[in-house]
Amino acid sequence: MSNYRRFRVEGATYFFTVNLAQRDGTLLTDHIDHLRIAYAQTRLEHPFRCDAIVVLPDHLHAVWTLPAGDADFSERWRKIKARFSRALGGDYMRSPSKVNKRENGLWQRRFWEHCIRDEADFRAHVAYCWSNPVKRGYVERAVDWPYSSVHRDVRLGRVEPEWCGAVLEGAYRE
């Protein structure tokens, strides 16, 4: 039994990594519309600001800022995962533990979170989201990956379109 305790700060900004159970598939990008719907429905019920997100074939990274007085990121991720899983249907490889908890086996049970400490930490994690498809070898430039908030931030003038993800410092500006 793990004794991991999540660090919860109301109204804080967090970086997340959320993985599918099978790390060599392409379900997230193959079914991006279902993921977008699950994400949007959850965000309507439980608001948060999405500072950055990138969806890769088998995992995603996001930077969220929660509302003042709210630290419940776990419920948001639970709902996103459940909605996406229901939309896809089907059964996936399940451990006895996942069978007992009536989980369909699509997602890794947990996710990783990091509470953002300061502006430099924020910028580094936003840049990490954008640069991850480059790091993984999917594209040469961050803006070439279609499932990333980098496109929104280019439109808003927060990042230069030529930014490829190779240099983290100074990538993001308010």
Secondary structure by P-SEA (a helix, b strand, c coil): ccccccccccccccccccccccccccccccaaaaaaaaaaaaaaabbbbccccccccccccbbbbbccccccaaaaaaaaaaaaaaaacccccccaaaaaaccccccccbbbbbccccaaaaaaaaaaaaacccccccccccccccccaaaaaaaacccccccccccccccccc
